[in-house]
Amino acid sequence: MVEIPFEDIKLPGYYFKAGEGERPTLIVMSGFDGTAEELYFYIGAGALQRGYNVLLFEGPGQVGPIHLYPDKPFRPDYHGVIKAVVDFIITRKEVDEDKLVLVGYSLGGYFVSEAVIHEKRIRACVADSPIVDIVEYYQGMGTEMLDIDEKDYPYVFKKYPMARWAIESINPRYGVKNSKNLPRRSPNSTSKMNLKKLPALPWLW
């Protein structure tokens, strides 16, 4: 287990060394409600077998950090988070700085896409899913929750248990108490990501 310094907090993660000598390294994050632990079974074990070092981590707003630091929700400038993660991992002698791969699953696909526009030390990026407009992404799932006022939560929670799970999971991660405020607090909610700034990152190894 590792703790990655970021601003005034420490991000939880797991680091696995594939062997001796400099090697390519995967930096992997999940999305809205995924965990670093499950990432080991998604991609970590297979990457290690193929000679990649693997760093699995959770950033602000994700499952571990939102419990440890409830006042640190998702943020629009996730490239700052990724910079801190890269700064952390390149201190290890077995990590080849010229072969860093950034991987993001689900909502993590949005965060890694935003990050590689700014973080030039990343040489390859896998965005699964490749989300470029976060507001449109959520609107595609339905907007009914945005019409529920905070004073109506007790009634809604009693009648629709899944609504309680959704609201109590989503609101803290975006730093709001009322779902009506979500559109204003979604990462990059004012505009689409500038696709022209997304770099073409080839696989070099």
Secondary structure, DSSP 8 states (H G I E B T S, - for coil): -EEEEETTEEEEEEEE--SSS-EEEEEEE--SS--HHHHIIIIIHHHHHTT-EEEEE--TTSHHHHHH-TT----S-HHHHHHHHHHHHTTSTTEEEEEEEEEEETHHHHHHHHHHHH-TT--EEEEES--S-HHHHHHTT-SGGGG--GGGHHHHHHH-HHHHHHHHHHHHHTT-SSGGGHHHHSTTTTS---GGGS-------
